[in-house]
Amino acid sequence: MKGIILDGYALNPGDLSYSVFSDLADFEIHDTTKADEVYSRCAGKDIVITNKVPFSKDLLSRLPQLKYIGVTATGYNIIDTEAAAKAGIAVTNIPSYSTDAVAQHVFAFILSLSNSVVLHDESVKKGEWEKSVNFCYWLSPLFELKGKTLGIIGLGNIGKRVAEIAKAFEMRVIAYSPHSKAEGVISLSFDDVLDKSDIITLHCPLSDSTKEMINSSTLAKVKRGAILINVSRGPLVNEEAIMNALDDGILSYYCADVLSTEPPVDNRLSKHPKTVITPHIAWAPVETRKRLLAIAVDNLRSFLSGGRENRIV
């Protein structure tokens, strides 16, 4: 069987090995694939491994030999799964591989603001401590996490892990999650979580009902000066409304690992002084990527042996 990895750089920029795929089929590997290259590269292939390269109904109809699409991510909205099912093409994803890494990233954001370590390290390296008349100084307000209220929107695996870490810091944890609860977490309405939280963190999938769930109307209900964190999907928020909320002091900071368009193009939010933005790396620790790669290989191995490991269709 012939296979292809279309955009392998994100998962493996060189510190992992794709040889495990080559043990299962004759694989062609590309770091990136442009939109006008997808069809020619996939034609005649039985297996496709993709992270962000989309497969529409039209494209799938032009690939009669294709039998399997392995998405190297949890989200699989890049695939027209209905068309894939009708064409008899199996689709798999990688669930629950990044729980610890993403929860860790949430607290990297929180601690970056509570203690301003990088800001003060840069100040020391500039020689400002040497010139100080006092033995210490701080360039921004510092605050303890103990006693602060963390509001979680969505109590899936990641939301629950974030709650566990927050409780270790002795934070008060509240959540809005219609379909899930967690021990020691107070369940409230969406509006009440916005109103009562010092820090709000989003942990829900992107859907028609959650798209731009954070907008000018919902931001008006937020506790003034709150911090908002988004490590889920960029379009969960209306970015123009976030800009206005930052400028008006409704939000003190917006921390995000995701934006509406990635990479950003002329996105003013990414350059706002009250944002902390990282380039979609919450999932990227080497241990996490090793786990992802192992699951992706197991998914393909299962398919080749007649199994249904992590099958979407």
Sine and cosine of phi, psi and omega as CSV:
sin_phi,cos_phi,sin_psi,cos_psi,sin_omega,cos_omega
0.00,0.00,0.51,-0.86,-0.01,-1.00
-0.95,-0.32,0.71,-0.71,0.00,-1.00
-0.75,-0.66,0.26,-0.96,0.02,-1.00
-0.56,-0.83,0.66,-0.75,0.17,-0.99
-0.97,-0.25,0.88,-0.47,-0.17,-0.98
-1.00,0.07,-0.63,0.78,-0.07,-1.00
-0.66,-0.75,0.93,0.37,-0.16,-0.99
-0.99,0.15,-0.17,0.99,-0.12,-0.99
-0.90,0.43,-0.66,0.75,-0.08,-1.00
-0.86,0.52,-0.73,0.68,0.01,-1.00
-0.96,0.29,-0.61,0.79,-0.10,-1.00
-0.69,-0.72,1.00,0.06,0.04,-1.00
-0.98,0.21,0.10,1.00,0.03,-1.00
0.73,-0.68,-0.12,0.99,-0.04,-1.00
-0.99,-0.16,-0.01,1.00,0.09,-1.00
-0.85,-0.53,-0.08,-1.00,0.00,-1.00
-0.73,-0.69,0.72,-0.69,0.07,-1.00
-1.00,-0.03,0.14,0.99,-0.02,-1.00
-0.88,0.48,-0.41,0.91,0.01,-1.00
-0.90,0.44,-0.52,0.85,0.10,-1.00
-0.95,0.33,-0.65,0.76,-0.04,-1.00
-0.91,0.42,-0.32,0.95,0.07,-1.00
-0.96,0.30,-0.32,0.95,-0.08,-1.00
-0.98,-0.20,-0.42,0.91,-0.02,-1.00
-0.32,-0.95,0.11,-0.99,0.04,-1.00
-0.99,0.11,0.99,-0.16,-0.15,-0.99
-0.97,-0.22,0.64,-0.77,0.16,-0.99
-0.95,-0.31,0.74,-0.67,-0.14,-0.99
-0.85,-0.53,0.77,-0.64,0.04,-1.00
-0.79,-0.61,0.66,-0.75,0.07,-1.00
-0.92,0.38,-0.68,0.74,0.01,-1.00
-0.61,-0.79,0.37,-0.93,0.07,-1.00
-0.64,-0.77,0.83,-0.56,0.03,-1.00
-0.97,0.23,0.36,-0.93,-0.06,-1.00
-0.83,0.55,-0.62,0.78,-0.05,-1.00
-0.99,0.14,0.05,1.00,0.03,-1.00
-0.96,-0.27,-0.21,0.98,-0.17,-0.99
-0.88,0.48,-0.79,0.61,-0.07,-1.00
-0.87,0.49,-0.76,0.65,-0.06,-1.00
-0.89,0.45,-0.57,0.82,0.00,-1.00
-0.97,0.24,-0.53,0.85,-0.05,-1.00
-1.00,0.02,-0.33,0.94,-0.01,-1.00
-0.85,0.53,0.77,-0.64,0.00,-1.00
0.99,0.12,0.03,1.00,-0.01,-1.00
-1.00,-0.10,0.58,-0.82,0.06,-1.00
-1.00,-0.02,-0.47,0.88,-0.14,-0.99
-0.75,-0.66,0.72,-0.69,0.09,-1.00
-0.81,-0.59,0.72,-0.69,0.13,-0.99
-0.91,-0.42,0.85,-0.53,-0.05,-1.00
-0.69,-0.73,0.50,-0.86,0.11,-0.99
-0.96,-0.29,-0.82,0.57,-0.03,-1.00
-0.83,-0.56,-0.08,1.00,0.01,-1.00
-0.96,0.29,0.85,-0.52,-0.10,-1.00
-0.99,0.13,0.43,-0.90,0.06,-1.00
-0.78,-0.62,0.96,-0.28,-0.01,-1.00
-1.00,0.07,0.16,-0.99,0.07,-1.00
-0.85,0.53,-0.69,0.72,-0.01,-1.00
-0.89,0.45,-0.71,0.70,0.00,-1.00
-0.89,0.45,-0.70,0.71,-0.01,-1.00
-0.88,0.48,-0.58,0.82,-0.01,-1.00
-0.92,0.38,-0.33,0.94,-0.03,-1.00
-0.99,-0.10,0.09,1.00,-0.03,-1.00
-0.83,-0.56,0.94,0.35,-0.10,-0.99
-0.91,0.42,-0.36,0.93,-0.02,-1.00
-0.99,0.12,-0.28,0.96,-0.10,-1.00
-0.92,0.40,0.75,-0.66,-0.03,-1.00
-0.87,-0.49,-0.35,0.94,-0.16,-0.99
-0.48,-0.88,0.73,-0.69,0.16,-0.99
-0.84,-0.54,0.87,-0.50,0.07,-1.00
-0.97,-0.24,0.90,-0.43,0.03,-1.00
-1.00,-0.01,0.85,-0.53,-0.04,-1.00
-1.00,0.00,0.81,0.58,0.03,-1.00
-0.30,-0.95,0.18,-0.98,0.05,-1.00
-0.98,0.21,-0.73,0.69,0.02,-1.00
-0.96,0.28,0.64,-0.77,-0.04,-1.00
-0.75,-0.66,0.44,0.90,-0.01,-1.00
-0.93,0.36,-0.15,0.99,0.06,-1.00
-0.96,0.26,-0.21,0.98,-0.03,-1.00
-0.95,-0.30,0.73,-0.69,0.17,-0.99
-0.98,0.22,1.00,-0.01,-0.13,-0.99
-0.93,0.37,-0.51,0.86,0.04,-1.00
-0.90,0.43,-0.70,0.72,0.03,-1.00
-0.92,0.39,-0.62,0.79,0.02,-1.00
-0.89,0.46,-0.68,0.73,0.00,-1.00
-0.88,0.47,-0.69,0.72,0.00,-1.00
-0.90,0.43,-0.51,0.86,-0.01,-1.00
-1.00,0.06,-0.04,1.00,-0.01,-1.00
0.96,0.27,0.45,0.89,0.01,-1.00
-0.99,-0.13,0.84,-0.54,0.05,-1.00
-0.96,0.27,0.62,-0.79,0.06,-1.00
-0.77,-0.64,0.76,-0.65,0.05,-1.00
-0.82,-0.57,0.35,-0.94,0.09,-1.00
-0.72,-0.69,-0.10,-0.99,-0.05,-1.00
-0.84,-0.54,1.00,0.01,-0.02,-1.00
-0.99,0.14,0.50,-0.86,0.25,-0.97
0.84,0.54,0.55,0.84,0.01,-1.00
-1.00,-0.06,-0.36,0.93,-0.20,-0.98
-0.89,-0.46,0.30,0.96,-0.10,-0.99
-0.80,0.60,-0.80,0.60,-0.07,-1.00
-0.92,0.39,-0.64,0.77,-0.03,-1.00
-0.91,0.41,-0.69,0.72,-0.04,-1.00
-0.94,0.34,-0.65,0.76,0.06,-1.00
-0.88,0.47,-0.63,0.77,0.06,-1.00
-0.88,0.48,-0.64,0.77,-0.02,-1.00
-0.91,0.41,-0.60,0.80,0.06,-1.00
-0.83,0.56,-0.70,0.71,-0.03,-1.00
-0.98,0.19,-0.35,0.94,0.18,-0.98
-0.89,0.46,-0.67,0.74,0.08,-1.00
-0.89,0.46,-0.77,0.64,-0.07,-1.00
-0.87,0.49,-0.72,0.69,-0.04,-1.00
-0.95,0.32,-0.47,0.88,0.05,-1.00
-0.90,0.43,-0.48,0.88,0.03,-1.00
-1.00,-0.01,-0.60,0.80,-0.07,-1.00
-0.94,0.35,-0.54,0.84,-0.08,-1.00
-0.89,-0.46,-0.23,0.97,0.04,-1.00
0.75,0.67,0.74,0.68,-0.08,-1.00
-0.89,0.46,-0.74,0.67,-0.05,-1.00
-0.90,0.43,-0.70,0.72,0.01,-1.00
-0.83,0.55,-0.70,0.71,-0.04,-1.00
-0.97,0.23,-0.53,0.85,0.10,-1.00
-0.89,0.46,-0.69,0.72,0.03,-1.00
-0.88,0.47,-0.62,0.78,0.02,-1.00
-0.89,0.45,-0.70,0.71,0.02,-1.00
-0.89,0.46,-0.68,0.73,-0.01,-1.00
-0.91,0.42,-0.43,0.90,0.07,-1.00
-0.98,0.20,-0.09,1.00,0.01,-1.00
1.00,0.03,0.20,0.98,-0.07,-1.00
-0.95,0.31,-0.50,0.87,0.04,-1.00
-0.93,0.37,-0.63,0.78,-0.01,-1.00
-0.87,0.49,-0.52,0.86,-0.05,-1.00
-1.00,-0.01,-0.09,1.00,-0.08,-1.00
-0.96,0.29,0.67,-0.75,0.05,-1.00
-0.99,0.16,-0.23,0.97,0.03,-1.00
-0.94,-0.33,0.35,-0.94,-0.03,-1.00
-0.96,0.27,-0.25,0.97,0.05,-1.00
-0.50,-0.86,0.30,-0.95,0.08,-1.00
-0.33,-0.94,0.34,-0.94,0.11,-0.99
-0.68,-0.73,0.59,-0.81,-0.13,-0.99
-0.99,-0.15,-0.16,0.99,0.04,-1.00
-0.50,-0.87,0.36,-0.93,0.03,-1.00
-0.88,0.48,0.70,-0.71,0.07,-1.00
-0.96,-0.28,0.53,-0.85,-0.03,-1.00
-0.55,-0.84,0.48,-0.88,0.06,-1.00
-0.99,0.11,0.52,-0.85,0.09,-1.00
-0.99,0.13,-0.49,0.87,-0.01,-1.00
-0.83,0.55,0.79,-0.61,0.03,-1.00
1.00,0.03,-0.22,0.98,0.05,-1.00
-0.97,0.26,0.44,-0.90,0.01,-1.00
-0.98,-0.18,0.85,-0.53,0.07,-1.00
-0.97,-0.22,0.83,-0.55,0.04,-1.00
-0.97,-0.25,0.82,-0.57,-0.04,-1.00
-0.94,-0.34,0.80,-0.60,0.08,-1.00
-0.98,-0.21,0.98,-0.18,-0.02,-1.00
0.97,-0.26,0.92,-0.39,-0.03,-1.00
-0.94,-0.34,0.86,0.52,0.20,-0.98
-0.99,0.15,-0.35,-0.94,-0.03,-1.00
-0.85,0.52,-0.70,0.72,-0.04,-1.00
-0.95,0.32,-0.71,0.70,0.02,-1.00
-0.84,0.54,-0.65,0.76,0.02,-1.00
-0.92,0.39,-0.61,0.79,0.02,-1.00
-0.93,0.38,-0.64,0.77,0.06,-1.00
-0.87,0.49,-0.66,0.75,0.02,-1.00
-0.88,0.47,-0.67,0.74,0.01,-1.00
-0.88,0.48,-0.69,0.73,0.00,-1.00
-0.92,0.40,-0.67,0.75,0.01,-1.00
-0.86,0.51,-0.65,0.76,0.00,-1.00
-0.92,0.40,-0.51,0.86,0.07,-1.00
-0.91,0.42,-0.48,0.88,0.08,-1.00
-1.00,0.08,0.06,1.00,-0.03,-1.00
0.88,0.47,0.61,0.79,0.13,-0.99
-1.00,0.09,0.40,-0.92,0.15,-0.99
-1.00,0.05,0.80,-0.60,-0.10,-0.99
-0.91,-0.42,0.83,-0.56,0.09,-1.00
-0.83,-0.55,0.35,-0.94,-0.07,-1.00
-0.45,-0.89,0.49,-0.87,0.23,-0.97
-0.92,-0.39,0.90,-0.44,-0.01,-1.00
-0.36,-0.93,0.99,-0.10,-0.12,-0.99
-0.86,0.51,-0.46,0.89,-0.14,-0.99
-0.92,-0.38,0.11,0.99,-0.07,-1.00
-0.46,-0.89,0.51,-0.86,0.07,-1.00
-0.74,-0.67,0.25,-0.97,0.02,-1.00
-0.60,-0.80,0.58,-0.82,-0.03,-1.00
-0.88,0.48,0.74,-0.67,0.04,-1.00
0.98,0.17,0.11,0.99,0.01,-1.00
-0.92,-0.38,0.79,-0.62,-0.03,-1.00
-1.00,0.10,0.85,-0.53,0.00,-1.00
-1.00,0.08,0.79,-0.61,0.00,-1.00
-0.70,-0.71,0.14,-0.99,0.09,-1.00
-0.94,0.33,0.30,-0.96,0.02,-1.00
-0.84,0.54,-0.74,0.67,-0.02,-1.00
-0.89,0.46,-0.63,0.78,-0.01,-1.00
-0.93,0.37,-0.59,0.81,0.06,-1.00
-0.90,0.45,-0.69,0.73,0.03,-1.00
-0.88,0.48,-0.65,0.76,-0.10,-0.99
-0.96,0.28,-0.51,0.86,-0.17,-0.99
-0.97,-0.26,-0.09,1.00,-0.14,-0.99
-1.00,-0.07,0.69,-0.72,0.18,-0.98
-0.98,0.20,-0.56,0.83,0.03,-1.00
-0.73,-0.68,0.75,-0.66,0.02,-1.00
-0.89,-0.45,0.73,-0.68,0.02,-1.00
-0.77,-0.64,0.73,-0.69,-0.11,-0.99
-0.99,-0.10,0.79,-0.61,-0.01,-1.00
-0.62,-0.78,0.87,0.50,-0.01,-1.00
-0.70,-0.72,0.43,-0.90,0.01,-1.00
-0.95,0.31,0.33,-0.94,0.08,-1.00
-1.00,0.07,0.82,-0.57,0.03,-1.00
-0.53,-0.85,0.02,-1.00,0.03,-1.00
-0.87,0.50,-0.55,0.84,-0.05,-1.00
-0.99,0.14,-0.35,0.94,-0.03,-1.00
-0.97,-0.26,-0.19,0.98,0.01,-1.00
-0.86,0.51,0.80,-0.60,-0.03,-1.00
0.79,0.61,0.64,0.77,0.07,-1.00
-0.90,0.43,-0.44,0.90,0.13,-0.99
-0.99,-0.17,0.95,-0.33,-0.09,-1.00
-0.62,-0.79,-0.11,-0.99,-0.05,-1.00
-0.87,0.50,-0.59,0.81,-0.02,-1.00
-0.94,0.34,-0.71,0.70,-0.02,-1.00
-0.96,0.28,-0.53,0.85,0.04,-1.00
-0.91,0.42,-0.45,0.89,0.05,-1.00
-0.91,0.41,-0.29,0.96,-0.01,-1.00
-1.00,-0.10,-0.08,1.00,-0.07,-1.00
-0.97,0.24,0.61,-0.79,0.10,-0.99
-0.85,0.52,0.80,-0.60,-0.09,-1.00
-0.87,0.50,0.75,-0.66,0.01,-1.00
1.00,0.01,0.10,1.00,-0.01,-1.00
-0.93,0.37,0.34,-0.94,0.11,-0.99
-0.97,-0.23,0.72,-0.69,0.04,-1.00
-0.91,-0.41,0.73,-0.69,-0.02,-1.00
-0.84,-0.54,0.72,-0.70,0.03,-1.00
-0.74,-0.67,0.96,-0.29,0.11,-0.99
-0.89,-0.45,0.31,0.95,-0.07,-1.00
-0.98,-0.20,-0.98,0.21,0.01,-1.00
-0.58,-0.82,0.69,-0.72,-0.03,-1.00
-0.83,0.56,-0.72,0.70,-0.07,-1.00
-0.95,0.32,0.07,1.00,0.15,-0.99
-0.91,0.41,-0.34,0.94,0.00,-1.00
-0.86,-0.51,0.47,-0.88,0.20,-0.98
-1.00,0.04,0.93,-0.36,-0.17,-0.99
-0.93,0.37,-0.52,0.86,0.06,-1.00
-0.91,0.41,-0.64,0.77,0.04,-1.00
-0.91,0.41,-0.60,0.80,0.06,-1.00
-0.88,0.47,-0.71,0.71,0.03,-1.00
-0.83,0.55,-0.74,0.68,-0.02,-1.00
-0.90,0.44,-0.64,0.77,0.00,-1.00
-0.92,0.40,-0.59,0.81,0.07,-1.00
-0.92,0.39,-0.70,0.72,-0.01,-1.00
-0.91,0.42,-0.55,0.84,-0.04,-1.00
-1.00,0.05,-0.12,0.99,-0.01,-1.00
0.99,0.12,0.10,1.00,0.09,-1.00
-0.90,0.44,-0.70,0.71,0.15,-0.99
-0.96,-0.27,0.67,-0.74,0.10,-1.00
-1.00,0.10,-0.55,0.84,0.05,-1.00
-0.49,-0.87,0.47,-0.88,0.19,-0.98
-0.85,-0.53,0.86,-0.51,0.01,-1.00
-0.93,-0.37,0.78,-0.62,-0.07,-1.00
-0.56,-0.83,0.63,-0.78,0.15,-0.99
-0.97,-0.25,0.00,1.00,-0.07,-1.00
-0.66,-0.75,0.56,-0.83,0.07,-1.00
-0.75,-0.66,0.17,-0.98,-0.07,-1.00
-0.90,0.43,-0.57,0.82,0.08,-1.00
-0.79,-0.61,0.75,-0.66,-0.05,-1.00
-0.76,-0.65,0.81,-0.59,-0.12,0.99
-0.89,0.45,0.40,-0.91,-0.04,-1.00
-0.94,0.35,0.58,-0.81,0.06,-1.00
-0.86,-0.52,0.92,-0.39,-0.01,-1.00
0.77,0.64,0.68,0.73,0.00,-1.00
-1.00,-0.04,0.96,-0.29,-0.05,-1.00
-0.90,0.43,-0.47,0.88,-0.03,-1.00
-0.88,0.48,-0.61,0.79,-0.05,-1.00
-0.92,0.39,-0.28,0.96,-0.02,-1.00
-0.94,-0.35,0.04,1.00,-0.02,-1.00
-0.92,0.38,0.67,-0.74,-0.05,-1.00
-0.91,0.41,-0.29,0.96,0.01,-1.00
-0.97,-0.24,0.43,0.90,0.11,-0.99
-0.87,-0.49,0.46,-0.89,0.19,-0.98
-0.82,-0.57,0.93,-0.36,-0.12,-0.99
-0.87,-0.50,0.75,-0.66,0.12,-0.99
-0.88,-0.48,0.46,-0.89,-0.17,-0.99
-1.00,0.08,0.89,0.45,0.07,-1.00
0.81,0.59,0.82,0.57,-0.08,-1.00
-0.88,-0.47,0.10,0.99,-0.04,-1.00
-0.86,0.51,-0.48,0.88,-0.04,-1.00
-1.00,0.03,-0.04,1.00,-0.33,-0.94
-0.99,-0.11,0.01,1.00,0.11,-0.99
-0.81,0.59,0.54,-0.84,-0.12,-0.99
-0.86,0.50,-0.60,0.80,0.01,-1.00
-0.90,0.45,-0.61,0.79,-0.01,-1.00
-0.92,0.39,-0.68,0.73,0.00,-1.00
-0.93,0.37,-0.57,0.82,0.09,-1.00
-0.88,0.48,-0.66,0.75,0.02,-1.00
-0.90,0.43,-0.69,0.72,0.02,-1.00
-0.86,0.50,-0.74,0.68,-0.02,-1.00
-0.87,0.48,-0.67,0.74,0.00,-1.00
-0.89,0.46,-0.65,0.76,0.01,-1.00
-0.93,0.38,-0.65,0.76,0.01,-1.00
-0.87,0.50,-0.66,0.76,0.03,-1.00
-0.93,0.38,-0.67,0.74,0.03,-1.00
-0.89,0.46,-0.61,0.79,0.04,-1.00
-0.86,0.50,-0.72,0.69,-0.02,-1.00
-0.93,0.38,-0.67,0.74,0.01,-1.00
-0.87,0.49,-0.67,0.75,0.03,-1.00
-0.88,0.47,-0.71,0.70,0.01,-1.00
-0.86,0.51,-0.70,0.71,-0.05,-1.00
-0.91,0.41,-0.41,0.91,0.01,-1.00
-0.99,-0.14,0.13,0.99,0.03,-1.00
1.00,-0.04,0.16,0.99,-0.01,-1.00
-1.00,0.01,0.00,-1.00,-0.06,-1.00
-0.75,-0.66,0.57,0.82,-0.02,-1.00
-0.86,0.52,0.85,-0.52,0.04,-1.00
0.80,0.60,0.57,0.82,0.04,-1.00
-0.97,0.24,0.74,-0.67,0.15,-0.99
-1.00,0.00,-0.71,0.71,0.12,-0.99
-0.67,-0.74,0.00,0.00,0.00,0.00
